[in-house]
């Protein structure tokens, strides 16, 4: 393969490498002053062991274990949405696998443009790639919900480009999840429910750390959650296809069950060496619903479903990871060698459905197949300090990384994808006679099962790619008040080529209370293995009607016939400037940033007949029975298509009021971002730009996430009690779903009240009311026609908070 070298970043990267330096870090946003001194030391964005939030040149949010426990959240991404203003998670619905793995973003960029670390080591992504018209369309992020909150000590969120330190994906920033390593144990149980009486959640877990010999520790975590269905769909007759209105869709949250087992181990060897290991296994199962098929629809046989059917999709995710490493000192060098391997496997099945082309003898349940993403990463890092004549010694770090990314798509049962023996549908063939073939148009049965069509052997794939990286970074204090940091990184992939990126950052103390910081960096994101290799046949909506859609692999022949080429990397340039002010018990930071990304990968709009003669000819060649596009109306593809520019700011404030009977910690944070699609430039000369990236997709990138987020909280900390009140403001969002007009949902403010009571030194009881005022998104109204007639009262794609409404929970824990 011919390597394409990124000369546009070479000059900057060389300059950065000569400047001697590297690190990020940041302001602190703890929820409890009790943990503040412990968590001022950060590990993300720096290679040295004593970097603090006070003197680092990039912003970091610290989320403490107390804040995690007191959030009332039922999953790690839900907790981050409550506590980190630059973090967003949209509640998807009727979106297949996304209902179990919801898209999570940082600074309103893509889910795959934020890097997740566990104990400072790269975490693998999820296997499912988003292909619905939701936030995160076209991307596959990291399944944060597979990481149990019980196992987490604290979380560091680096809000700055960090690809020069960590490689691909770290365009928006880095989320580093630090696992518990302390001794002792805790067991807990939590119960919650909505004020509507649904959405019951029963959870329990335990964490126990114990000594291993004289020099080791092992910390174990188990967590289990059983969450009931929560449905806010409106009752409907589905255009008078049934007599009495009822809920025929699931708009909300499906029933899910999850169990996790995690471990964190370390053992000292001699005076300067340590063996460590960590990882875990998480299993999740859930169900979601497709669109209702009336009894008189040619996709249904009334002998099987006399009242029609809403296809029910079952999904199961199995996620594991294991990291093993060794740290030692050789002369003045700190050496860290590690290997991390992980996998996410996502299985689909039809629980209640049918394949109309099998006639009334069709099976009603079957296995659809699976997606598997795996990653194995080898790292060797070396850090030392040298005296170059500056105020402090200069930290120098060198490292190498080798990574194997794998993707597999496994075929399902034949009935889920095949064309059966019955060619004509029930409307003209009431007995399902296979010999009848004199039918046309809509009277021809569609192949594959309804709701979710399985993966055929022709779609199956098992592939991987290799990459390696070399990096150098350093940091030093030029004077007592001036810190400078820099990094340069070279990476080579065997599928798209090589790149060189770099970063320069600085922190300058102007007075005892006032400092400024700034950074400039280049970055990149390698094409996802899921984006490059995923294909499927699915049933989607096209102008309010069900239509079959095929996703083409960018490298296959059909994609080439439409003029598309292989995927290439996304490239970025980031700039930020911040002010830090601290005086007494008050601290404030304000950071503004600009992130420009070129060649962002998108999942295209529907490519269909009627656009131009070349596309019509393409469909003519492949639409005969049993050919690739048999019964298919639309095709889509992953392709590098857009450039974007994001401007934003983060303002974080904290004040601690010390009273005789209590301490009160006040926090206020505000996040603003504005993303514009600055150019559309696809590789195809056959498919127009406005088809590849239409207005609905533009809205998903620019306006479907809140451009304004704010949080105001106060925690009252008494001897045995603590009470927290929190207001979270979500700005307005806009989208246009499946052919509907652009619609704007207004800004909303949600209020949570939580409390903890230390009954004894070992027993703690907590509880709270979430969304105290029972807030919901605006109703969709006439802009949602015809979907409002189907049950989508609140819209579809843009829910920055849950549709649960008011929720109650109570939690009890015992420490030993």
C-alpha positions in Angstrom: 0.0 0.0 0.0 1.3 3.4 -0.8 1.8 5.5 2.3 0.3 9.0 2.4 2.4 11.2 4.7 0.7 14.1 6.4 3.1 17.0 5.5 0.6 19.6 6.7 1.5 18.9 10.3 5.1 18.0 9.9 6.5 21.5 10.3 4.4 22.3 13.4 5.3 18.9 14.9 9.1 19.4 14.5 8.8 22.8 16.1 6.9 21.4 19.0 9.5 18.6 19.6 12.3 21.2 19.8 10.4 23.3 22.5 11.1 20.7 25.3 7.8 20.0 27.2 4.3 18.2 27.7 1.3 17.9 30.0 -2.2 18.9 30.4 -4.2 19.1 33.6 -6.7 21.4 35.0 -9.3 22.8 37.2 -11.1 20.7 39.7 -14.9 20.3 40.0 -15.3 18.0 43.0 -18.7 17.3 44.6 -17.2 17.1 48.1 -14.5 19.0 49.8 -13.5 15.9 51.6 -11.9 14.5 48.5 -10.3 17.7 47.2 -6.8 17.2 48.6 -6.6 13.6 47.4 -7.8 14.3 43.9 -5.7 17.4 43.0 -3.1 15.0 41.6 -4.0 14.0 38.1 -2.7 11.2 35.8 -4.3 12.1 32.5 -2.5 14.2 30.0 0.9 14.1 31.7 3.8 11.6 32.0 5.0 12.8 35.5 3.6 11.6 38.8 3.1 14.9 40.7 1.2 17.1 38.2 -1.7 18.9 40.0 -4.8 20.6 38.8 -3.4 24.0 39.9 -0.5 24.2 37.6 -1.4 22.3 34.5 -1.9 23.9 31.1 -5.2 22.2 30.0 -8.6 21.9 31.7 -9.5 18.7 33.6 -12.7 18.0 35.5 -12.4 15.7 38.5 -15.4 13.7 39.5 -15.0 12.2 42.9 -16.4 8.9 44.3 -18.8 10.8 46.6 -20.2 12.6 43.6 -20.6 9.4 41.7 -22.4 7.7 44.6 -24.7 10.7 45.3 -25.7 11.3 41.7 -28.7 8.9 41.7 -27.6 7.6 38.3 -28.0 4.0 37.2 -25.1 3.9 34.8 -21.7 5.5 34.2 -22.7 7.6 31.2 -25.9 8.8 32.9 -23.8 9.9 35.9 -21.4 11.8 33.6 -24.3 13.5 31.9 -25.4 14.8 35.3 -22.0 15.9 36.6 -19.9 16.9 33.6 -21.3 19.9 31.6 -19.2 19.3 28.5 -20.5 15.6 28.3 -23.7 14.8 26.5 -25.6 11.5 26.1 -28.8 11.4 24.0 -31.5 9.0 24.9 -32.1 7.1 21.7 -35.3 5.2 21.1 -36.5 2.7 18.5 -32.9 2.5 17.3 -31.9 -1.1 17.5 -28.5 -1.7 19.2 -28.2 2.0 20.1 -30.9 1.6 22.7 -28.5 -0.5 24.7 -25.4 1.5 23.8 -26.4 5.2 23.7 -24.1 7.7 22.0 -22.0 9.7 24.4 -20.0 12.8 23.3 -17.6 15.4 24.6 -17.8 19.1 23.5 -20.6 18.0 21.1 -18.3 16.3 18.7 -18.7 12.6 17.6 -18.8 9.7 20.1 -15.7 8.3 18.4 -13.8 11.6 18.7 -13.3 11.2 22.5 -10.8 8.7 23.8 -11.6 6.6 26.9 -8.9 5.3 29.2 -9.0 2.9 32.2 -6.2 3.5 34.7 -4.5 5.5 31.9 -4.7 2.7 29.3 -6.7 2.8 26.1 -10.2 1.3 26.2 -11.6 -0.6 23.2 -14.7 0.7 21.4 -18.1 -0.9 21.0 -18.9 -3.1 18.1 -22.2 -1.4 17.2 -22.0 1.5 14.7 -24.8 4.1 14.7 -26.8 4.1 11.4 -30.1 5.6 12.6 -30.9 9.3 12.4 -29.7 10.1 15.9 -26.8 12.0 17.5 -23.6 10.1 16.7 -24.9 8.9 13.3 -22.1 7.1 11.5 -19.8 6.6 14.5 -19.0 3.8 17.1 -18.0 5.2 20.4 -17.0 3.5 23.7 -19.7 1.7 25.7 -19.3 3.6 29.0 -22.3 1.7 30.5 -20.2 -1.5 30.6 -17.9 0.1 33.3 -19.7 -0.4 36.7 -19.8 2.8 38.9 -19.1 0.6 42.0 -15.6 0.0 40.6 -14.7 3.6 40.0 -12.5 5.6 42.4 -12.8 8.9 40.4 -12.9 10.2 36.8 -10.6 12.7 35.1 -12.0 14.4 32.0 -9.4 16.2 29.9 -11.1 18.8 27.8 -8.5 19.4 25.2 -7.1 17.7 22.1 -4.7 15.0 23.2 -4.0 12.8 20.1 -0.3 13.7 20.4 -0.2 11.9 23.8 -2.6 9.1 23.2 -3.1 8.7 19.5 -6.3 8.3 17.5 -9.7 9.5 18.7 -8.6 12.1 21.3 -9.8 15.0 19.2 -12.4 16.3 21.7 -10.6 15.1 24.8 -10.0 12.2 27.1 -12.0 10.5 29.8 -9.8 8.6 32.2 -11.6 6.3 34.6 -9.5 5.4 37.6 -10.5 2.1 39.4 -10.6 1.6 43.1 -7.5 0.2 44.7 -8.1 0.7 48.4 -8.6 -1.9 51.1 -11.9 -2.7 52.8 -15.3 -3.4 51.5 -18.8 -2.0 50.7 -22.0 -3.7 49.8 -25.1 -1.7 48.6 -28.5 -1.9 47.1 -30.6 0.7 45.3 -34.2 0.8 44.2 -35.8 3.4 41.9 -39.0 4.1 40.0 -40.7 6.9 38.0 -43.7 8.9 39.2 -45.6 7.2 36.4 -45.1 3.9 38.1 -42.9 2.3 35.4 -39.1 2.1 34.9 -38.5 0.2 38.1 -34.8 -0.3 38.7 -33.3 -2.8 41.2 -29.6 -2.7 41.6 -27.0 -4.1 44.0 -23.3 -4.5 44.2 -20.2 -4.8 46.3 -16.6 -3.8 46.3 -13.9 -5.4 48.4 -10.2 -4.7 48.5 -7.8 -7.0 50.4 -4.0 -7.5 50.8 -2.2 -10.0 48.7 0.8 -11.0 50.8 2.8 -8.2 52.3 3.1 -6.1 49.1 0.0 -6.6 47.0 -3.6 -5.5 46.8 -6.6 -6.9 44.9 -9.8 -4.9 44.6 -12.9 -6.8 43.3 -16.2 -5.4 42.2 -19.5 -7.0 41.4 -22.6 -5.1 40.2 -26.0 -6.1 39.0 -28.9 -4.0 37.6 -32.4 -4.9 36.5 -34.1 -2.0 34.8 -37.8 -2.2 33.8 -39.4 -0.7 30.7 -40.3 2.9 30.6 -42.6 3.8 27.7 -43.8 7.3 26.8 -45.3 6.4 23.4 -48.8 7.8 22.7 -51.6 5.3 22.1 -52.5 5.1 18.5 -54.7 3.3 16.0 -51.9 3.3 13.4 -54.1 5.1 10.8 -57.2 3.2 11.9 -55.6 -0.2 11.4 -56.8 -1.3 14.9 -60.1 -0.5 16.7 -58.8 0.7 20.0 -55.8 3.0 20.5 -52.8 1.4 22.3 -49.1 1.8 22.6 -47.6 0.2 19.5 -44.1 1.6 19.8 -41.5 1.8 22.6 -40.5 5.5 23.1 -38.4 5.6 26.2 -36.3 2.9 27.7 -36.4 -0.9 27.1 -36.1 -3.5 29.8 -32.5 -4.3 30.4 -30.4 -6.6 32.7 -26.7 -6.1 33.4 -24.1 -7.8 35.5 -20.4 -6.9 35.9 -17.3 -8.4 37.5 -14.2 -6.3 37.6 -10.8 -6.4 39.4 -7.8 -4.1 40.0 -4.5 -5.7 41.2 -1.0 -4.5 42.0 2.0 -6.1 43.6 5.3 -4.5 44.6 8.4 -6.4 43.5 11.5 -5.2 45.3 11.9 -1.5 46.1 11.2 0.0 42.7 9.1 -2.4 40.6 5.4 -3.2 40.4 3.3 -5.7 38.6 -0.2 -4.6 37.9 -3.4 -5.9 36.2 -7.0 -4.8 35.9 -10.0 -5.5 33.8 -13.5 -6.9 33.9 -16.4 -8.6 32.2 -19.9 -7.1 31.7 -22.9 -8.7 30.2 -26.1 -6.8 29.1 -29.3 -8.0 27.7 -32.3 -6.0 26.5 -35.2 -5.7 24.1 -36.4 -3.0 21.8 -39.3 -2.6 19.4 -39.5 -1.8 15.7 -42.4 -0.2 13.9 -45.9 -1.8 14.0 -46.9 -3.8 10.9 -50.7 -3.9 10.6 -52.5 -7.1 9.9 -53.4 -6.0 6.3 -49.7 -5.1 5.5 -48.0 -7.4 2.9 -45.2 -7.8 5.4 -47.5 -9.8 7.7 -49.4 -13.1 7.5 -52.6 -13.0 9.5 -52.4 -16.7 10.3 -49.3 -15.8 12.4 -50.3 -12.4 13.6 -54.1 -11.7 13.3 -53.7 -8.3 14.9 -50.5 -7.3 13.2 -47.1 -7.3 14.9 -44.6 -4.8 16.4 -41.4 -6.7 15.8 -39.4 -7.3 19.0 -35.7 -7.2 18.8 -33.5 -8.9 21.4 -29.9 -7.8 22.0 -27.1 -9.0 24.1 -23.7 -7.4 24.7 -20.7 -9.2 26.2 -17.7 -7.0 27.0 -14.4 -7.9 28.5 -11.0 -6.4 28.9 -7.7 -7.4 30.6 -4.6 -5.3 31.1 -1.3 -6.5 32.5 1.7 -4.3 33.0 5.1 -4.0 34.8 6.6 -0.8 36.1 10.2 -0.5 37.2 13.1 2.0 37.6 16.3 1.6 35.6 18.9 4.2 36.7 16.9 7.5 36.4 14.3 6.1 34.1 10.7 5.1 35.0 9.7 2.3 32.7 6.1 1.0 32.1 5.5 -1.9 29.8 1.9 -3.1 29.3 -0.5 -5.1 27.1 -4.3 -4.4 27.1 -6.7 -6.6 25.2 -10.5 -6.2 25.1 -13.5 -7.2 23.0 -17.1 -6.1 22.6 -19.5 -8.6 21.1 -23.1 -7.6 20.3 -25.6 -10.2 19.3 -29.0 -9.5 17.7 -32.0 -11.8 17.6 -35.6 -11.5 16.5 -37.8 -12.4 19.4 -41.2 -11.8 17.8 -41.2 -11.3 14.0 -41.5 -13.1 10.7 -40.1 -13.4 7.2 -43.0 -12.7 4.9 -41.4 -14.6 2.0 -41.6 -17.8 4.0 -45.4 -17.4 4.1 -47.6 -18.5 7.0 -45.0 -21.1 7.9 -42.4 -18.5 8.8 -40.5 -18.9 12.1 -41.3 -16.1 14.5 -38.0 -16.0 16.3 -34.4 -16.4 15.0 -30.8 -15.4 15.6 -29.7 -12.4 13.4 -26.0 -12.6 13.9 -23.3 -10.6 15.8 -20.8 -7.8 15.5 -17.5 -8.1 17.3 -14.9 -5.4 17.9 -11.5 -6.3 19.5 -8.4 -4.4 20.3 -5.0 -5.4 21.6 -2.5 -2.7 22.5 1.2 -3.0 23.5 2.8 0.0 25.2 6.4 0.8 26.3 6.8 4.1 28.1 10.0 5.6 29.5 10.2 8.8 31.5 13.2 10.6 33.0 14.2 14.1 34.2 17.3 16.0 33.1 18.7 19.4 34.2 18.7 21.7 31.2 19.3 24.9 33.3 15.6 25.8 33.8 13.9 26.5 37.1 13.0 22.8 37.5 14.4 19.7 35.8 12.9 18.9 32.4 10.8 15.8 32.1 11.5 13.7 29.0 9.2 10.9 27.9 9.6 8.4 25.1 7.2 5.7 24.1 6.2 3.1 21.5 2.8 1.5 20.8 1.7 -1.4 18.7 -2.0 -2.0 18.2 -4.2 -4.6 16.5 -7.8 -3.6 15.8 -10.2 -6.3 14.8 -13.7 -6.4 13.4 -16.0 -9.4 12.7 -19.5 -9.6 11.4 -21.1 -13.1 12.0 -23.9 -14.4 9.9 -27.3 -15.3 11.5 -29.9 -17.9 10.8 -30.9 -18.2 7.1 -34.5 -17.2 7.7 -33.5 -13.8 9.0 -32.0 -12.7 5.7 -33.1 -15.0 2.9 -35.9 -14.9 0.3 -38.2 -17.8 1.1 -40.4 -19.9 -1.3 -43.5 -17.6 -1.2 -43.1 -14.9 -3.8 -46.6 -13.3 -3.7 -47.9 -11.6 -0.5 -51.2 -12.4 1.3 -53.2 -9.6 -0.5 -53.1 -11.7 -3.7 -52.1 -15.0 -2.3 -54.2 -15.7 0.8 -53.0 -19.3 1.2 -49.3 -18.6 0.8 -49.0 -20.8 -2.3 -45.3 -21.0 -3.3 -46.4 -21.8 -6.9 -48.0 -18.4 -7.4 -45.6 -15.9 -9.0 -47.9 -13.6 -11.0 -47.6 -10.6 -8.8 -45.8 -7.2 -9.1 -44.9 -4.2 -7.1 -46.1 -4.0 -3.5 -47.7 -7.5 -3.8 -44.3 -9.1 -3.9 -43.0 -10.3 -0.5 -39.9 -8.8 1.0 -37.1 -11.1 2.0 -35.6 -11.2 5.5 -37.3 -10.9 8.9 -39.2 -7.7 9.8 -37.8 -5.3 12.4 -34.2 -6.4 11.9 -32.9 -8.4 9.0 -30.1 -10.8 9.8 -26.5 -10.8 8.5 -26.0 -13.2 5.5 -22.9 -15.2 4.9 -22.0 -12.8 2.1 -22.0 -10.0 4.7 -19.8 -12.0 7.1 -16.2 -10.7 7.6 -13.4 -11.2 10.0 -10.6 -8.7 9.5 -8.0 -6.7 11.4 -5.4 -4.0 10.9 -2.1 -3.2 12.6 -0.7 0.1 13.6 2.4 1.3 15.4 3.3 4.7 17.0 6.4 6.4 18.4 6.1 9.5 20.6 8.2 12.0 22.4 7.0 14.6 24.9 8.5 16.7 27.7 7.6 19.4 30.1 9.5 22.0 32.1 9.2 25.1 34.2 11.1 27.8 32.4 10.8 30.0 35.5 8.9 29.5 38.8 5.8 30.8 37.2 6.0 29.6 33.6 5.4 26.0 32.6 5.8 24.8 29.0 4.9 21.4 27.5 5.1 19.9 24.1 4.7 16.5 22.3 5.1 15.0 18.9 3.8 11.6 17.7 4.2 9.5 14.6 1.7 6.8 13.7 1.5 4.3 10.9 -1.6 2.2 9.9 -1.5 -0.6 7.4 -4.8 0.5 5.8 -4.5 4.3 5.3 -0.9 5.3 5.9 1.0 7.5 8.2 0.6 10.8 10.1 2.6 13.1 12.3 0.9 15.3 14.9 2.0 17.5 17.8 1.0 19.8 20.6 2.3 22.8 22.4 0.8 24.0 25.7 1.7 26.5 28.5 0.7 27.7 31.9 1.8 31.1 33.2 1.1 32.4 36.7 0.6 36.2 36.6 0.0 36.7 40.3 -0.5 34.4 43.3 -4.2 34.2 42.4 -4.3 34.6 38.6 -2.9 32.4 35.8 -3.4 31.9 32.1 -3.0 28.7 30.0 -3.1 28.0 26.3 -2.6 25.1 23.9 -2.3 24.5 20.2 -2.3 21.0 18.6 -2.9 18.9 15.6 -4.7 15.6 15.8 -6.4 12.8 13.9 -8.8 9.9 14.1 -8.3 6.7 12.2 -11.3 5.4 10.3 -13.2 3.0 12.5 -13.0 -0.7 11.7 -16.8 -0.7 12.1 -17.1 2.1 9.5 -14.8 0.4 7.1 -16.3 -3.1 7.3 -19.9 -3.0 8.4 -22.7 -3.8 6.1 -26.4 -4.8 6.6 -29.8 -4.9 5.1 -32.3 -3.1 7.2 -35.8 -1.6 7.1 -35.9 2.1 7.6 -38.4 4.9 7.0 -38.4 6.9 3.8 -41.0 9.7 3.7 -43.1 8.0 6.3 -43.1 4.6 4.6 -41.1 1.4 5.4 -38.4 0.8 2.9 -35.5 -1.7 2.6 -32.0 -0.2 2.9 -28.6 -1.7 2.2 -25.4 -0.4 3.8 -22.4 -0.8 1.4 -18.9 -1.4 2.6 -16.6 1.4 1.2 -14.2 -1.1 -0.2 -16.7 -3.3 -2.1 -17.4 -3.3 -5.8 -20.9 -1.8 -5.5 -19.4 1.2 -3.7 -16.8 1.7 -6.4 -19.6 1.7 -9.0 -21.0 4.7 -7.3 -17.6 6.4 -7.3 -16.7 6.0 -3.6 -13.1 5.3 -2.4 -11.6 3.7 0.7 -11.9 5.7 4.0 -9.0 7.9 5.1 -8.2 9.5 8.5 -10.0 12.6 9.9 -7.5 15.4 10.7 -7.9 18.2 13.3 -6.4 21.4 14.5 -7.3 22.7 18.0 -6.6 25.9 19.9 -7.5 26.9 23.4 -7.0 29.8 25.9 -7.9 29.8 29.5 -7.9 31.9 32.7 -7.6 30.5 36.2 -8.5 32.5 39.3 -8.2 31.3 42.9 -8.6 33.2 46.1 -9.5 31.8 49.4 -12.4 29.3 49.1 -13.3 30.4 45.6 -11.9 29.2 42.3 -12.9 29.9 38.7 -11.7 28.9 35.3 -12.7 30.1 31.9 -11.5 28.3 28.7 -12.4 29.1 25.1 -11.5 26.7 22.3 -11.6 26.2 18.6 -11.6 22.7 17.0 -11.4 22.4 13.2 -11.8 18.9 11.7 -11.3 17.9 8.1 -12.6 14.8 6.2 -15.1 13.8 8.9 -16.6 10.4 8.2 -20.4 10.4 7.9 -23.1 7.8 7.2 -24.6 9.0 3.9 -28.2 9.8 3.2 -30.4 7.5 1.1 -29.1 6.9 -2.4 -32.1 5.9 -4.5 -33.6 5.9 -7.9 -34.6 9.2 -9.5 -31.5 11.2 -8.6 -29.7 10.8 -11.9 -29.2 8.3 -14.8 -26.0 6.8 -13.4 -27.7 5.9 -10.1 -30.8 4.5 -12.0 -28.5 2.3 -14.0 -26.7 1.1 -10.9 -30.1 -0.1 -9.4 -31.0 -1.7 -12.7 -27.9 -3.8 -12.7 -28.4 -5.2 -9.2 -32.2 -5.3 -8.4 -33.3 -8.6 -10.0 -34.5 -11.4 -7.6 -31.7 -12.8 -5.4 -29.3 -10.1 -6.5 -27.7 -7.7 -4.0 -30.4 -5.1 -4.2 -33.5 -7.4 -4.5 -36.4 -5.5 -3.0 -34.1 -2.7 -1.9 -35.1 1.0 -2.3 -32.1 2.8 -0.8 -28.4 2.3 -0.2 -26.1 4.2 2.1 -22.4 4.2 2.8 -19.7 5.5 5.2 -17.6 8.1 3.5 -15.3 11.0 4.3 -17.6 13.9 3.5 -17.5 17.0 5.7 -15.3 19.6 7.3 -16.5 21.2 10.6 -15.5 24.1 12.8 -16.4 24.1 16.5 -16.1 27.1 18.8 -16.9 26.8 22.5 -16.2 27.8 26.0 -16.2 26.2 29.5 -16.7 28.2 32.7 -16.3 26.4 36.0 -16.7 27.9 39.4 -16.5 26.6 43.0 -17.0 28.2 46.4 -16.8 26.6 49.8 -18.6 28.3 52.6 -17.5 27.2 56.1 -20.1 27.6 58.8 -20.1 26.5 62.4 -22.5 23.7 61.8 -21.7 22.7 58.3 -19.8 23.4 55.1 -21.6 24.3 51.9 -19.9 23.7 48.5 -21.4 25.7 45.7 -20.6 24.9 42.1 -21.6 26.6 38.9 -20.5 25.5 35.4 -21.5 26.6 31.9 -20.6 25.0 28.6 -21.3 26.6 25.2 -20.4 25.2 21.8 -21.2 26.0 18.2 -20.4 23.6 15.4 -20.7 24.6 11.7 -20.3 22.3 8.8 -17.9 24.4 6.7 -17.6 22.2 3.6 -19.0 19.0 2.0 -16.5 17.2 -0.2 -17.2 13.5 -1.0 -15.2 11.2 -3.1 -18.1 10.3 -5.5 -18.7 12.2 -8.7 -21.9 10.3 -9.2 -23.8 10.9 -6.0 -24.5 14.6 -5.3 -23.3 16.2 -2.1 -26.8 17.1 -1.0 -27.7 13.4 -1.0 -24.5 12.3 0.8 -25.1 14.9 3.5 -28.5 16.4 3.6 -30.1 19.0 5.9 -31.3 16.4 8.4 -27.7 15.2 8.9 -26.4 18.7 9.1 -28.8 19.4 12.0 -27.5 16.2 13.8 -24.0 17.6 13.7 -24.8 21.3 14.3 -27.9 21.6 16.5 -29.1 18.2 17.8 -27.0 18.5 20.9 -27.5 21.5 23.3 -25.3 24.4 22.4 -25.7 25.6 26.0 -25.4 23.5 29.1 -25.3 24.8 32.7 -25.2 23.3 36.1 -25.7 24.9 39.5 -25.4 22.9 42.7 -25.0 23.3 46.4 -24.0 20.5 48.8 -24.7 21.0 52.5 -22.2 18.8 54.5 -23.1 18.3 58.2 -21.7 15.8 60.7 -23.8 12.8 59.7 -25.8 14.3 56.9 -25.2 15.8 53.4 -27.8 17.2 51.1 -27.2 18.2 47.5 -29.5 20.3 45.3 -28.6 20.4 41.6 -30.1 22.3 38.6 -29.1 21.2 35.1 -30.0 23.4 32.2 -30.2 22.0 28.7 -30.4 24.4 25.8 -32.6 24.0 22.8 -32.0 21.4 20.2 -33.2 21.0 16.6 -33.5 18.1 14.2 -35.4 16.9 11.2 -36.3 13.2 11.4 -36.8 11.0 8.3 -38.3 13.6 6.1 -40.1 15.8 8.7 -39.6 19.6 8.8 -36.9 21.1 11.0 -38.2 21.3 14.5 -36.8 23.0 17.6 -37.3 21.7 21.1 -37.1 24.3 23.7 -34.6 24.6 26.6 -35.3 22.8 29.8 -34.1 22.9 33.4 -34.1 19.8 35.5 -33.8 19.8 39.3 -32.4 16.9 41.5 -32.4 16.7 45.3 -30.3 14.0 46.9 -29.3 13.3 50.5 -27.1 10.9 52.5 -27.3 9.9 56.2 -24.4 8.2 57.9 -26.5 6.1 60.4 -23.4 4.7 61.9 -19.7 4.5 60.9 -20.6 1.6 58.7 -24.2 2.1 57.5 -25.2 4.8 55.0 -28.7 5.5 53.7 -29.2 7.8 50.8 -32.0 8.7 48.4 -33.4 11.4 46.2 -35.8 12.9 43.7 -34.5 13.3 40.2 -36.2 15.7 37.8 -38.2 17.1 40.7 -40.5 19.2 38.5 -41.4 16.3 36.2 -39.9 18.0 33.1 -40.3 16.5 29.6 -39.2 17.7 26.2 -41.6 19.8 24.2 -44.2 17.8 22.3 -43.4 17.4 18.6 -46.7 18.8 17.3 -47.7 19.2 13.6 -44.0 19.1 12.5 -43.9 15.5 13.5 -46.6 14.3 11.2 -47.0 11.4 10.4 -44.9 10.2 13.3 -47.0 11.9 16.0 -49.9 9.7 14.7 -47.7 6.6 15.3 -46.9 7.4 18.9 -43.9 9.8 18.8 -45.3 12.4 21.1 -41.9 14.0 22.1 -39.9 13.6 18.9 -37.3 11.0 18.1 -33.7 12.0 17.7 -32.9 14.8 20.2 -33.4 13.9 23.8 -30.4 15.3 25.8 -32.1 13.9 29.0 -34.2 10.9 29.9 -38.0 10.7 29.1 -38.6 9.1 32.5 -39.9 12.3 34.1 -39.8 12.5 37.9 -37.9 9.6 39.5 -37.4 8.5 43.0 -34.6 6.3 44.4 -33.4 5.0 47.8 -30.0 3.4 48.5 -28.5 1.6 51.5 -24.8 0.7 51.9 -22.7 -1.1 54.5 -19.0 -0.6 54.7 -16.5 -2.9 56.4 
